[in-house]
Amino acid sequence: MKISELVQKTGLKAVNPYTDKEVDGVYISDMVSDIITGAKPNGILVTLQTHKSLIAAANLVDVAVIVIVKGKAPAGDVVALADKAGIALFVSTDDAWTYARKLTDLGLK
């Protein structure tokens, strides 16, 4: 599924500009060490976290998209770091469970 389809079908709000590319798979975690060991390249990371360490961990495993749930907004320095790493940042007003259900309904796992 392309990022643009994900945005359209799940109601995400873009935080930064992004390149529309294919995403494959989903990982949900709020712990940096868990993200490093569990997230996959070109995947979607769903989290509550909004700090710079999150971007560093996502970049390490080449995550394509980070969805921050519960309407939390990252600070400008976090957005700048995501831009530099080429990671698309989005916000969802859903909680992690509700957003995960949307993704599974779309066939993403």
N, C-alpha and C positions, 0 to 999 in steps of 0.2 A: 504494500500500500504506500502511496506517495504521501508526503507530509501534508500537502494541500488537501488531500482527501480526508486525512485524519482531522485536520482543522475544521473542515466543513461538516463532517459527520459527528464530531464530538463537542463542537462549540468552544474550541480553544481561543484564547486571546493571545496574539503574538506579542512578545516583549521586545524582540530584536528582529532584524531582517534575517531571512533564511534562504538557503538554496533548496528548491523542491527536489527531494530525492526519495528513493525507496527506503522504507524502514522495515525492519524485520525483528519481531520479538519485543517482549515487554519485560521490564524488571521493576519491582517496587521495593524501595528501601529508603530508610532515613539515616543509615549508618555508612559513613565513608568507607570503612574497611569492607563492609559487605558489598558495596557497589563495586569496589575494585575486584573482588573475587567472584561476583555473580553476574554483573551486567555484561552484555555482549556488544560487539561492534555493530554499528548501524541500527541499534535498538532504541527503544523508548524507555526512558527512566522516569518513573513516577515517584514523587517525593514531596515531603513537607518542607524540606530544608531550602534555605536561600543564601547560604554562605559561599565564600570563595573556594573552600576546600571541596565542596560539592562539584564545582566546575573542574577542578584539578583531577578529581577521581574520575569523572565522566570522560574527560579528555584522555586520561590514561588508557581507558578501554575503548575509546573511539565511539562513544555513544552519539547518536545523531540528534536526538531530541530529549529535552528535559521538560517534563510537565510538572509544574508546581501546583499542588492542590490546595483547596480551601481558600482560594483567592489571595494567597500570600504573594507579595511582589518583591522581587530581588532589588537590592540597592544598585546604584549606577555602576559601582566598581565591579560588581558581580556580572552585570550585563556586559560591560566592556571586556571582561575576561572570557565570557562565552563567545562574544564576537570574534575575539582573537583566536580562539580555539575552533571556530566554525561550528559551534553547537547552537542549535535552534532552541530558544527558550519560550515556553508558553505557560499561561496561567489558566487553571480551571477553577471554577467556583465549587465544583464537586469535591467531596472527600475522596480519599484514595480508593475505598471500596466501591463507591458509586462509579468513579471513573474507570476502574478496572473492569467492572461489569460492562461498561460501554465498549471497551476494547475487546473483551471476549465475544460480545455480540457481533463484532465486526470480524471475528475470526483470528484476531491477534492473540498470541499466547507467549 
